[in-house]
Amino acid sequence: MSLFKLFATGILVASLGLSGCSGMSRQDKGTVAGAAVGGVAGNVLCGGVLCTGAGAVVGGVIGHEVTKDKK
């Protein structure tokens, strides 16, 4: 793949990703961020699809609970 195509694809993905988060609440963003970090951590720790999915679920739950409004 040429450098231009790689750069253009990166810009497109970044702009779509950022525009998708514009209507999300703080808690929703925390859930998504937690799921992303958990998925990466699960993949690094044991490298399988099951571990990646489990890490994403656990990370999403933690991100959801950490960013919950305190009332």
mmJSON file of the N, C-alpha and C atoms, coordinates in Angstrom:
{"data_MODEL":{"atom_site":{
"group_PDB":["ATOM","ATOM","ATOM","ATOM","ATOM","ATOM","ATOM","ATOM","ATOM","ATOM","ATOM","ATOM","ATOM","ATOM","ATOM","ATOM","ATOM","ATOM","ATOM","ATOM","ATOM","ATOM","ATOM","ATOM","ATOM","ATOM","ATOM","ATOM","ATOM","ATOM","ATOM","ATOM","ATOM","ATOM","ATOM","ATOM","ATOM","ATOM","ATOM","ATOM","ATOM","ATOM","ATOM","ATOM","ATOM","ATOM","ATOM","ATOM","ATOM","ATOM","ATOM","ATOM","ATOM","ATOM","ATOM","ATOM","ATOM","ATOM","ATOM","ATOM","ATOM","ATOM","ATOM","ATOM","ATOM","ATOM","ATOM","ATOM","ATOM","ATOM","ATOM","ATOM","ATOM","ATOM","ATOM","ATOM","ATOM","ATOM","ATOM","ATOM","ATOM","ATOM","ATOM","ATOM","ATOM","ATOM","ATOM","ATOM","ATOM","ATOM","ATOM","ATOM","ATOM","ATOM","ATOM","ATOM","ATOM","ATOM","ATOM","ATOM","ATOM","ATOM","ATOM","ATOM","ATOM","ATOM","ATOM","ATOM","ATOM","ATOM","ATOM","ATOM","ATOM","ATOM","ATOM","ATOM","ATOM","ATOM","ATOM","ATOM","ATOM","ATOM","ATOM","ATOM","ATOM","ATOM","ATOM","ATOM","ATOM","ATOM","ATOM","ATOM","ATOM","ATOM","ATOM","ATOM","ATOM","ATOM","ATOM","ATOM","ATOM","ATOM","ATOM","ATOM","ATOM","ATOM","ATOM","ATOM","ATOM","ATOM","ATOM","ATOM","ATOM","ATOM","ATOM","ATOM","ATOM","ATOM","ATOM","ATOM","ATOM","ATOM","ATOM","ATOM","ATOM","ATOM","ATOM","ATOM","ATOM","ATOM","ATOM","ATOM","ATOM","ATOM","ATOM","ATOM","ATOM","ATOM","ATOM","ATOM","ATOM","ATOM","ATOM","ATOM","ATOM","ATOM","ATOM","ATOM","ATOM","ATOM","ATOM","ATOM","ATOM","ATOM","ATOM","ATOM","ATOM","ATOM","ATOM","ATOM","ATOM","ATOM","ATOM","ATOM","ATOM","ATOM","ATOM","ATOM","ATOM","ATOM","ATOM","ATOM","ATOM"],
"id":[1,2,3,4,5,6,7,8,9,10,11,12,13,14,15,16,17,18,19,20,21,22,23,24,25,26,27,28,29,30,31,32,33,34,35,36,37,38,39,40,41,42,43,44,45,46,47,48,49,50,51,52,53,54,55,56,57,58,59,60,61,62,63,64,65,66,67,68,69,70,71,72,73,74,75,76,77,78,79,80,81,82,83,84,85,86,87,88,89,90,91,92,93,94,95,96,97,98,99,100,101,102,103,104,105,106,107,108,109,110,111,112,113,114,115,116,117,118,119,120,121,122,123,124,125,126,127,128,129,130,131,132,133,134,135,136,137,138,139,140,141,142,143,144,145,146,147,148,149,150,151,152,153,154,155,156,157,158,159,160,161,162,163,164,165,166,167,168,169,170,171,172,173,174,175,176,177,178,179,180,181,182,183,184,185,186,187,188,189,190,191,192,193,194,195,196,197,198,199,200,201,202,203,204,205,206,207,208,209,210,211,212,213],
"type_symbol":["N","C","C","N","C","C","N","C","C","N","C","C","N","C","C","N","C","C","N","C","C","N","C","C","N","C","C","N","C","C","N","C","C","N","C","C","N","C","C","N","C","C","N","C","C","N","C","C","N","C","C","N","C","C","N","C","C","N","C","C","N","C","C","N","C","C","N","C","C","N","C","C","N","C","C","N","C","C","N","C","C","N","C","C","N","C","C","N","C","C","N","C","C","N","C","C","N","C","C","N","C","C","N","C","C","N","C","C","N","C","C","N","C","C","N","C","C","N","C","C","N","C","C","N","C","C","N","C","C","N","C","C","N","C","C","N","C","C","N","C","C","N","C","C","N","C","C","N","C","C","N","C","C","N","C","C","N","C","C","N","C","C","N","C","C","N","C","C","N","C","C","N","C","C","N","C","C","N","C","C","N","C","C","N","C","C","N","C","C","N","C","C","N","C","C","N","C","C","N","C","C","N","C","C","N","C","C","N","C","C","N","C","C"],
"label_atom_id":["N","CA","C","N","CA","C","N","CA","C","N","CA","C","N","CA","C","N","CA","C","N","CA","C","N","CA","C","N","CA","C","N","CA","C","N","CA","C","N","CA","C","N","CA","C","N","CA","C","N","CA","C","N","CA","C","N","CA","C","N","CA","C","N","CA","C","N","CA","C","N","CA","C","N","CA","C","N","CA","C","N","CA","C","N","CA","C","N","CA","C","N","CA","C","N","CA","C","N","CA","C","N","CA","C","N","CA","C","N","CA","C","N","CA","C","N","CA","C","N","CA","C","N","CA","C","N","CA","C","N","CA","C","N","CA","C","N","CA","C","N","CA","C","N","CA","C","N","CA","C","N","CA","C","N","CA","C","N","CA","C","N","CA","C","N","CA","C","N","CA","C","N","CA","C","N","CA","C","N","CA","C","N","CA","C","N","CA","C","N","CA","C","N","CA","C","N","CA","C","N","CA","C","N","CA","C","N","CA","C","N","CA","C","N","CA","C","N","CA","C","N","CA","C","N","CA","C","N","CA","C","N","CA","C","N","CA","C","N","CA","C","N","CA","C","N","CA","C"],
"label_alt_id":[null,null,null,null,null,null,null,null,null,null,null,null,null,null,null,null,null,null,null,null,null,null,null,null,null,null,null,null,null,null,null,null,null,null,null,null,null,null,null,null,null,null,null,null,null,null,null,null,null,null,null,null,null,null,null,null,null,null,null,null,null,null,null,null,null,null,null,null,null,null,null,null,null,null,null,null,null,null,null,null,null,null,null,null,null,null,null,null,null,null,null,null,null,null,null,null,null,null,null,null,null,null,null,null,null,null,null,null,null,null,null,null,null,null,null,null,null,null,null,null,null,null,null,null,null,null,null,null,null,null,null,null,null,null,null,null,null,null,null,null,null,null,null,null,null,null,null,null,null,null,null,null,null,null,null,null,null,null,null,null,null,null,null,null,null,null,null,null,null,null,null,null,null,null,null,null,null,null,null,null,null,null,null,null,null,null,null,null,null,null,null,null,null,null,null,null,null,null,null,null,null,null,null,null,null,null,null,null,null,null,null,null,null],
"label_comp_id":["MET","MET","MET","SER","SER","SER","LEU","LEU","LEU","PHE","PHE","PHE","LYS","LYS","LYS","LEU","LEU","LEU","PHE","PHE","PHE","ALA","ALA","ALA","THR","THR","THR","GLY","GLY","GLY","ILE","ILE","ILE","LEU","LEU","LEU","VAL","VAL","VAL","ALA","ALA","ALA","SER","SER","SER","LEU","LEU","LEU","GLY","GLY","GLY","LEU","LEU","LEU","SER","SER","SER","GLY","GLY","GLY","CYS","CYS","CYS","SER","SER","SER","GLY","GLY","GLY","MET","MET","MET","SER","SER","SER","ARG","ARG","ARG","GLN","GLN","GLN","ASP","ASP","ASP","LYS","LYS","LYS","GLY","GLY","GLY","THR","THR","THR","VAL","VAL","VAL","ALA","ALA","ALA","GLY","GLY","GLY","ALA","ALA","ALA","ALA","ALA","ALA","VAL","VAL","VAL","GLY","GLY","GLY","GLY","GLY","GLY","VAL","VAL","VAL","ALA","ALA","ALA","GLY","GLY","GLY","ASN","ASN","ASN","VAL","VAL","VAL","LEU","LEU","LEU","CYS","CYS","CYS","GLY","GLY","GLY","GLY","GLY","GLY","VAL","VAL","VAL","LEU","LEU","LEU","CYS","CYS","CYS","THR","THR","THR","GLY","GLY","GLY","ALA","ALA","ALA","GLY","GLY","GLY","ALA","ALA","ALA","VAL","VAL","VAL","VAL","VAL","VAL","GLY","GLY","GLY","GLY","GLY","GLY","VAL","VAL","VAL","ILE","ILE","ILE","GLY","GLY","GLY","HIS","HIS","HIS","GLU","GLU","GLU","VAL","VAL","VAL","THR","THR","THR","LYS","LYS","LYS","ASP","ASP","ASP","LYS","LYS","LYS","LYS","LYS","LYS"],
"label_asym_id":["A","A","A","A","A","A","A","A","A","A","A","A","A","A","A","A","A","A","A","A","A","A","A","A","A","A","A","A","A","A","A","A","A","A","A","A","A","A","A","A","A","A","A","A","A","A","A","A","A","A","A","A","A","A","A","A","A","A","A","A","A","A","A","A","A","A","A","A","A","A","A","A","A","A","A","A","A","A","A","A","A","A","A","A","A","A","A","A","A","A","A","A","A","A","A","A","A","A","A","A","A","A","A","A","A","A","A","A","A","A","A","A","A","A","A","A","A","A","A","A","A","A","A","A","A","A","A","A","A","A","A","A","A","A","A","A","A","A","A","A","A","A","A","A","A","A","A","A","A","A","A","A","A","A","A","A","A","A","A","A","A","A","A","A","A","A","A","A","A","A","A","A","A","A","A","A","A","A","A","A","A","A","A","A","A","A","A","A","A","A","A","A","A","A","A","A","A","A","A","A","A","A","A","A","A","A","A","A","A","A","A","A","A"],
"label_entity_id":["1","1","1","1","1","1","1","1","1","1","1","1","1","1","1","1","1","1","1","1","1","1","1","1","1","1","1","1","1","1","1","1","1","1","1","1","1","1","1","1","1","1","1","1","1","1","1","1","1","1","1","1","1","1","1","1","1","1","1","1","1","1","1","1","1","1","1","1","1","1","1","1","1","1","1","1","1","1","1","1","1","1","1","1","1","1","1","1","1","1","1","1","1","1","1","1","1","1","1","1","1","1","1","1","1","1","1","1","1","1","1","1","1","1","1","1","1","1","1","1","1","1","1","1","1","1","1","1","1","1","1","1","1","1","1","1","1","1","1","1","1","1","1","1","1","1","1","1","1","1","1","1","1","1","1","1","1","1","1","1","1","1","1","1","1","1","1","1","1","1","1","1","1","1","1","1","1","1","1","1","1","1","1","1","1","1","1","1","1","1","1","1","1","1","1","1","1","1","1","1","1","1","1","1","1","1","1","1","1","1","1","1","1"],
"label_seq_id":[1,1,1,2,2,2,3,3,3,4,4,4,5,5,5,6,6,6,7,7,7,8,8,8,9,9,9,10,10,10,11,11,11,12,12,12,13,13,13,14,14,14,15,15,15,16,16,16,17,17,17,18,18,18,19,19,19,20,20,20,21,21,21,22,22,22,23,23,23,24,24,24,25,25,25,26,26,26,27,27,27,28,28,28,29,29,29,30,30,30,31,31,31,32,32,32,33,33,33,34,34,34,35,35,35,36,36,36,37,37,37,38,38,38,39,39,39,40,40,40,41,41,41,42,42,42,43,43,43,44,44,44,45,45,45,46,46,46,47,47,47,48,48,48,49,49,49,50,50,50,51,51,51,52,52,52,53,53,53,54,54,54,55,55,55,56,56,56,57,57,57,58,58,58,59,59,59,60,60,60,61,61,61,62,62,62,63,63,63,64,64,64,65,65,65,66,66,66,67,67,67,68,68,68,69,69,69,70,70,70,71,71,71],
"pdbx_PDB_ins_code":[null,null,null,null,null,null,null,null,null,null,null,null,null,null,null,null,null,null,null,null,null,null,null,null,null,null,null,null,null,null,null,null,null,null,null,null,null,null,null,null,null,null,null,null,null,null,null,null,null,null,null,null,null,null,null,null,null,null,null,null,null,null,null,null,null,null,null,null,null,null,null,null,null,null,null,null,null,null,null,null,null,null,null,null,null,null,null,null,null,null,null,null,null,null,null,null,null,null,null,null,null,null,null,null,null,null,null,null,null,null,null,null,null,null,null,null,null,null,null,null,null,null,null,null,null,null,null,null,null,null,null,null,null,null,null,null,null,null,null,null,null,null,null,null,null,null,null,null,null,null,null,null,null,null,null,null,null,null,null,null,null,null,null,null,null,null,null,null,null,null,null,null,null,null,null,null,null,null,null,null,null,null,null,null,null,null,null,null,null,null,null,null,null,null,null,null,null,null,null,null,null,null,null,null,null,null,null,null,null,null,null,null,null],
"Cartn_x":[0.861,0.0,0.904,0.533,1.35,1.149,2.104,2.068,0.865,0.523,-0.627,-1.93,-2.118,-3.334,-3.426,-2.311,-2.274,-2.631,-2.065,-2.347,-3.807,-4.333,-5.724,-6.691,-6.389,-7.229,-7.212,-6.05,-5.938,-6.745,-6.693,-7.464,-8.955,-9.391,-10.809,-11.304,-10.554,-10.965,-10.995,-10.011,-9.964,-11.145,-11.47,-12.576,-13.918,-14.101,-15.34,-15.443,-14.341,-14.337,-14.644,-14.072,-14.312,-15.726,-16.27,-17.628,-18.659,-18.337,-19.249,-19.413,-18.461,-18.491,-19.128,-19.574,-20.043,-21.322,-22.193,-23.452,-23.445,-22.285,-22.207,-22.054,-22.614,-22.455,-21.057,-20.711,-19.417,-19.294,-20.38,-20.367,-20.236,-20.891,-20.769,-19.326,-18.705,-17.311,-16.393,-16.655,-15.87,-16.023,-17.222,-17.473,-16.706,-16.758,-16.055,-14.546,-14.04,-12.601,-12.157,-12.926,-12.602,-12.615,-13.579,-13.654,-12.458,-12.052,-10.894,-9.615,-9.408,-8.209,-8.239,-9.397,-9.523,-9.3,-9.783,-9.565,-8.099,-7.417,-5.977,-5.232,-5.572,-4.906,-5.156,-6.38,-6.691,-5.93,-5.781,-5.04,-3.555,-3.017,-1.6,-1.323,-2.231,-1.985,-2.006,-2.991,-3.009,-3.209,-3.477,-3.429,-4.503,-5.616,-6.673,-7.917,-8.831,-10.088,-10.905,-10.909,-11.663,-11.12,-9.812,-9.205,-9.445,-9.393,-9.65,-11.084,-12.028,-13.437,-13.695,-13.101,-13.284,-12.672,-11.516,-10.883,-11.726,-12.342,-13.196,-14.436,-15.01,-16.198,-15.843,-14.766,-14.362,-13.977,-13.227,-12.84,-14.033,-15.021,-16.229,-17.02,-17.126,-17.838,-17.098,-15.78,-14.996,-15.105,-14.976,-15.105,-16.472,-17.501,-18.873,-19.054,-18.528,-18.696,-17.83,-16.633,-15.734,-16.288,-16.941,-17.437,-18.893,-19.449,-20.836,-20.946,-22.039,-22.27,-22.436,-21.786,-21.887,-23.001,-24.052,-25.2,-25.34],
"Cartn_y":[-1.17,0.0,1.227,2.196,3.4,4.258,5.094,5.965,6.905,7.381,8.277,7.578,6.347,5.601,5.317,4.979,4.73,5.991,7.115,8.387,8.79,8.65,9.021,8.128,6.853,5.938,6.296,6.635,7.049,8.303,9.276,10.517,10.221,9.377,9.031,8.312,7.331,6.58,7.481,8.349,9.258,10.228,10.774,11.733,11.051,9.842,9.117,8.729,8.328,7.958,9.132,10.284,11.456,11.997,11.945,12.444,11.507,10.255,9.302,9.507,10.162,10.37,11.702,12.487,13.836,13.851,12.875,12.864,11.959,11.453,10.502,11.234,10.63,11.191,10.843,11.435,11.174,9.695,9.123,7.725,6.8,7.145,6.354,6.367,7.535,7.642,6.828,6.841,6.038,4.552,4.129,2.72,2.299,3.12,2.807,2.796,3.783,3.831,2.63,2.272,1.11,-0.173,-0.304,-1.502,-1.582,-0.456,-0.45,-0.826,-0.224,-0.525,-1.976,-2.434,-3.813,-4.822,-4.527,-5.417,-5.526,-4.4,-4.418,-5.183,-4.926,-5.617,-7.121,-7.529,-8.946,-9.611,-8.914,-9.456,-9.568,-8.594,-8.63,-9.748,-9.928,-10.909,-12.343,-12.708,-14.107,-14.267,-13.21,-13.228,-13.986,-14.282,-14.97,-14.117,-14.568,-13.849,-13.845,-14.962,-15.062,-14.092,-14.022,-13.101,-11.643,-11.352,-9.984,-9.582,-10.467,-10.19,-10.052,-10.948,-10.875,-9.592,-9.209,-7.962,-6.742,-6.77,-5.656,-5.552,-6.693,-6.681,-6.15,-6.679,-6.24,-4.763,-4.342,-2.937,-2.023,-2.457,-1.656,-1.476,-2.558,-2.465,-1.535,-1.666,-0.794,0.658,0.915,2.276,2.869,2.039,2.485,2.878,2.052,2.305,3.465,3.607,4.671,6.041,6.14,7.438,7.689,6.855,7.039,8.324,9.05,10.277,9.946,10.711,10.494,11.387,10.775,11.55,11.393],
"Cartn_z":[0.0,0.0,0.0,-0.801,-0.867,0.381,0.625,1.799,1.743,0.55,0.412,0.789,0.314,0.637,2.13,2.737,4.171,4.951,4.565,5.227,5.041,3.834,3.563,4.345,4.429,5.195,6.672,7.194,8.595,8.892,8.018,8.192,8.151,7.229,7.112,8.358,8.823,10.006,11.237,11.386,12.533,12.516,11.361,11.298,11.551,11.034,11.307,12.776,13.355,14.765,15.673,15.372,16.208,16.049,14.853,14.66,15.287,15.414,16.033,17.522,18.152,19.6,19.998,19.049,19.373,20.199,20.021,20.752,21.974,22.335,23.442,24.776,25.814,27.148,27.675,28.794,29.424,29.793,30.277,30.682,29.466,28.366,27.145,26.631,26.649,26.21,27.115,28.423,29.35,29.096,28.747,28.436,27.188,26.154,24.903,25.122,25.842,26.099,26.932,27.931,28.743,27.94,27.049,26.21,25.266,24.718,23.819,24.563,25.718,26.503,26.983,27.434,27.891,26.779,25.594,24.456,24.084,24.081,23.791,24.879,26.137,27.241,27.186,26.894,26.778,25.646,24.538,23.407,23.73,24.438,24.793,25.802,26.752,27.806,27.307,26.458,26.014,24.514,23.791,22.341,21.589,22.179,21.456,21.338,20.499,20.303,21.594,22.29,23.534,24.589,24.711,25.688,25.308,24.027,23.577,23.892,23.603,23.902,25.387,26.172,27.624,28.18,27.681,28.117,27.76,26.58,26.164,27.047,27.393,28.255,29.64,30.217,31.557,31.536,30.529,30.418,30.229,29.457,29.253,30.537,31.311,32.591,33.549,33.613,34.495,34.049,32.757,32.246,32.51,32.397,32.658,34.127,35.015,36.45,36.943,36.389,36.831,36.449,35.293,34.824,35.223,36.078,36.527,37.35,37.153,37.919,39.39,40.224,41.657,42.209,42.739,43.225,44.707],
"occupancy":[1.0,1.0,1.0,1.0,1.0,1.0,1.0,1.0,1.0,1.0,1.0,1.0,1.0,1.0,1.0,1.0,1.0,1.0,1.0,1.0,1.0,1.0,1.0,1.0,1.0,1.0,1.0,1.0,1.0,1.0,1.0,1.0,1.0,1.0,1.0,1.0,1.0,1.0,1.0,1.0,1.0,1.0,1.0,1.0,1.0,1.0,1.0,1.0,1.0,1.0,1.0,1.0,1.0,1.0,1.0,1.0,1.0,1.0,1.0,1.0,1.0,1.0,1.0,1.0,1.0,1.0,1.0,1.0,1.0,1.0,1.0,1.0,1.0,1.0,1.0,1.0,1.0,1.0,1.0,1.0,1.0,1.0,1.0,1.0,1.0,1.0,1.0,1.0,1.0,1.0,1.0,1.0,1.0,1.0,1.0,1.0,1.0,1.0,1.0,1.0,1.0,1.0,1.0,1.0,1.0,1.0,1.0,1.0,1.0,1.0,1.0,1.0,1.0,1.0,1.0,1.0,1.0,1.0,1.0,1.0,1.0,1.0,1.0,1.0,1.0,1.0,1.0,1.0,1.0,1.0,1.0,1.0,1.0,1.0,1.0,1.0,1.0,1.0,1.0,1.0,1.0,1.0,1.0,1.0,1.0,1.0,1.0,1.0,1.0,1.0,1.0,1.0,1.0,1.0,1.0,1.0,1.0,1.0,1.0,1.0,1.0,1.0,1.0,1.0,1.0,1.0,1.0,1.0,1.0,1.0,1.0,1.0,1.0,1.0,1.0,1.0,1.0,1.0,1.0,1.0,1.0,1.0,1.0,1.0,1.0,1.0,1.0,1.0,1.0,1.0,1.0,1.0,1.0,1.0,1.0,1.0,1.0,1.0,1.0,1.0,1.0,1.0,1.0,1.0,1.0,1.0,1.0,1.0,1.0,1.0,1.0,1.0,1.0],
"B_iso_or_equiv":[0.0,0.0,0.0,0.0,0.0,0.0,0.0,0.0,0.0,0.0,0.0,0.0,0.0,0.0,0.0,0.0,0.0,0.0,0.0,0.0,0.0,0.0,0.0,0.0,0.0,0.0,0.0,0.0,0.0,0.0,0.0,0.0,0.0,0.0,0.0,0.0,0.0,0.0,0.0,0.0,0.0,0.0,0.0,0.0,0.0,0.0,0.0,0.0,0.0,0.0,0.0,0.0,0.0,0.0,0.0,0.0,0.0,0.0,0.0,0.0,0.0,0.0,0.0,0.0,0.0,0.0,0.0,0.0,0.0,0.0,0.0,0.0,0.0,0.0,0.0,0.0,0.0,0.0,0.0,0.0,0.0,0.0,0.0,0.0,0.0,0.0,0.0,0.0,0.0,0.0,0.0,0.0,0.0,0.0,0.0,0.0,0.0,0.0,0.0,0.0,0.0,0.0,0.0,0.0,0.0,0.0,0.0,0.0,0.0,0.0,0.0,0.0,0.0,0.0,0.0,0.0,0.0,0.0,0.0,0.0,0.0,0.0,0.0,0.0,0.0,0.0,0.0,0.0,0.0,0.0,0.0,0.0,0.0,0.0,0.0,0.0,0.0,0.0,0.0,0.0,0.0,0.0,0.0,0.0,0.0,0.0,0.0,0.0,0.0,0.0,0.0,0.0,0.0,0.0,0.0,0.0,0.0,0.0,0.0,0.0,0.0,0.0,0.0,0.0,0.0,0.0,0.0,0.0,0.0,0.0,0.0,0.0,0.0,0.0,0.0,0.0,0.0,0.0,0.0,0.0,0.0,0.0,0.0,0.0,0.0,0.0,0.0,0.0,0.0,0.0,0.0,0.0,0.0,0.0,0.0,0.0,0.0,0.0,0.0,0.0,0.0,0.0,0.0,0.0,0.0,0.0,0.0,0.0,0.0,0.0,0.0,0.0,0.0],
"pdbx_formal_charge":[null,null,null,null,null,null,null,null,null,null,null,null,null,null,null,null,null,null,null,null,null,null,null,null,null,null,null,null,null,null,null,null,null,null,null,null,null,null,null,null,null,null,null,null,null,null,null,null,null,null,null,null,null,null,null,null,null,null,null,null,null,null,null,null,null,null,null,null,null,null,null,null,null,null,null,null,null,null,null,null,null,null,null,null,null,null,null,null,null,null,null,null,null,null,null,null,null,null,null,null,null,null,null,null,null,null,null,null,null,null,null,null,null,null,null,null,null,null,null,null,null,null,null,null,null,null,null,null,null,null,null,null,null,null,null,null,null,null,null,null,null,null,null,null,null,null,null,null,null,null,null,null,null,null,null,null,null,null,null,null,null,null,null,null,null,null,null,null,null,null,null,null,null,null,null,null,null,null,null,null,null,null,null,null,null,null,null,null,null,null,null,null,null,null,null,null,null,null,null,null,null,null,null,null,null,null,null,null,null,null,null,null,null],
"auth_seq_id":[1,1,1,2,2,2,3,3,3,4,4,4,5,5,5,6,6,6,7,7,7,8,8,8,9,9,9,10,10,10,11,11,11,12,12,12,13,13,13,14,14,14,15,15,15,16,16,16,17,17,17,18,18,18,19,19,19,20,20,20,21,21,21,22,22,22,23,23,23,24,24,24,25,25,25,26,26,26,27,27,27,28,28,28,29,29,29,30,30,30,31,31,31,32,32,32,33,33,33,34,34,34,35,35,35,36,36,36,37,37,37,38,38,38,39,39,39,40,40,40,41,41,41,42,42,42,43,43,43,44,44,44,45,45,45,46,46,46,47,47,47,48,48,48,49,49,49,50,50,50,51,51,51,52,52,52,53,53,53,54,54,54,55,55,55,56,56,56,57,57,57,58,58,58,59,59,59,60,60,60,61,61,61,62,62,62,63,63,63,64,64,64,65,65,65,66,66,66,67,67,67,68,68,68,69,69,69,70,70,70,71,71,71],
"auth_comp_id":["MET","MET","MET","SER","SER","SER","LEU","LEU","LEU","PHE","PHE","PHE","LYS","LYS","LYS","LEU","LEU","LEU","PHE","PHE","PHE","ALA","ALA","ALA","THR","THR","THR","GLY","GLY","GLY","ILE","ILE","ILE","LEU","LEU","LEU","VAL","VAL","VAL","ALA","ALA","ALA","SER","SER","SER","LEU","LEU","LEU","GLY","GLY","GLY","LEU","LEU","LEU","SER","SER","SER","GLY","GLY","GLY","CYS","CYS","CYS","SER","SER","SER","GLY","GLY","GLY","MET","MET","MET","SER","SER","SER","ARG","ARG","ARG","GLN","GLN","GLN","ASP","ASP","ASP","LYS","LYS","LYS","GLY","GLY","GLY","THR","THR","THR","VAL","VAL","VAL","ALA","ALA","ALA","GLY","GLY","GLY","ALA","ALA","ALA","ALA","ALA","ALA","VAL","VAL","VAL","GLY","GLY","GLY","GLY","GLY","GLY","VAL","VAL","VAL","ALA","ALA","ALA","GLY","GLY","GLY","ASN","ASN","ASN","VAL","VAL","VAL","LEU","LEU","LEU","CYS","CYS","CYS","GLY","GLY","GLY","GLY","GLY","GLY","VAL","VAL","VAL","LEU","LEU","LEU","CYS","CYS","CYS","THR","THR","THR","GLY","GLY","GLY","ALA","ALA","ALA","GLY","GLY","GLY","ALA","ALA","ALA","VAL","VAL","VAL","VAL","VAL","VAL","GLY","GLY","GLY","GLY","GLY","GLY","VAL","VAL","VAL","ILE","ILE","ILE","GLY","GLY","GLY","HIS","HIS","HIS","GLU","GLU","GLU","VAL","VAL","VAL","THR","THR","THR","LYS","LYS","LYS","ASP","ASP","ASP","LYS","LYS","LYS","LYS","LYS","LYS"],
"auth_asym_id":["A","A","A","A","A","A","A","A","A","A","A","A","A","A","A","A","A","A","A","A","A","A","A","A","A","A","A","A","A","A","A","A","A","A","A","A","A","A","A","A","A","A","A","A","A","A","A","A","A","A","A","A","A","A","A","A","A","A","A","A","A","A","A","A","A","A","A","A","A","A","A","A","A","A","A","A","A","A","A","A","A","A","A","A","A","A","A","A","A","A","A","A","A","A","A","A","A","A","A","A","A","A","A","A","A","A","A","A","A","A","A","A","A","A","A","A","A","A","A","A","A","A","A","A","A","A","A","A","A","A","A","A","A","A","A","A","A","A","A","A","A","A","A","A","A","A","A","A","A","A","A","A","A","A","A","A","A","A","A","A","A","A","A","A","A","A","A","A","A","A","A","A","A","A","A","A","A","A","A","A","A","A","A","A","A","A","A","A","A","A","A","A","A","A","A","A","A","A","A","A","A","A","A","A","A","A","A","A","A","A","A","A","A"],
"auth_atom_id":["N","CA","C","N","CA","C","N","CA","C","N","CA","C","N","CA","C","N","CA","C","N","CA","C","N","CA","C","N","CA","C","N","CA","C","N","CA","C","N","CA","C","N","CA","C","N","CA","C","N","CA","C","N","CA","C","N","CA","C","N","CA","C","N","CA","C","N","CA","C","N","CA","C","N","CA","C","N","CA","C","N","CA","C","N","CA","C","N","CA","C","N","CA","C","N","CA","C","N","CA","C","N","CA","C","N","CA","C","N","CA","C","N","CA","C","N","CA","C","N","CA","C","N","CA","C","N","CA","C","N","CA","C","N","CA","C","N","CA","C","N","CA","C","N","CA","C","N","CA","C","N","CA","C","N","CA","C","N","CA","C","N","CA","C","N","CA","C","N","CA","C","N","CA","C","N","CA","C","N","CA","C","N","CA","C","N","CA","C","N","CA","C","N","CA","C","N","CA","C","N","CA","C","N","CA","C","N","CA","C","N","CA","C","N","CA","C","N","CA","C","N","CA","C","N","CA","C","N","CA","C","N","CA","C","N","CA","C","N","CA","C","N","CA","C","N","CA","C"],
"pdbx_PDB_model_num":[1,1,1,1,1,1,1,1,1,1,1,1,1,1,1,1,1,1,1,1,1,1,1,1,1,1,1,1,1,1,1,1,1,1,1,1,1,1,1,1,1,1,1,1,1,1,1,1,1,1,1,1,1,1,1,1,1,1,1,1,1,1,1,1,1,1,1,1,1,1,1,1,1,1,1,1,1,1,1,1,1,1,1,1,1,1,1,1,1,1,1,1,1,1,1,1,1,1,1,1,1,1,1,1,1,1,1,1,1,1,1,1,1,1,1,1,1,1,1,1,1,1,1,1,1,1,1,1,1,1,1,1,1,1,1,1,1,1,1,1,1,1,1,1,1,1,1,1,1,1,1,1,1,1,1,1,1,1,1,1,1,1,1,1,1,1,1,1,1,1,1,1,1,1,1,1,1,1,1,1,1,1,1,1,1,1,1,1,1,1,1,1,1,1,1,1,1,1,1,1,1,1,1,1,1,1,1,1,1,1,1,1,1]
}}}
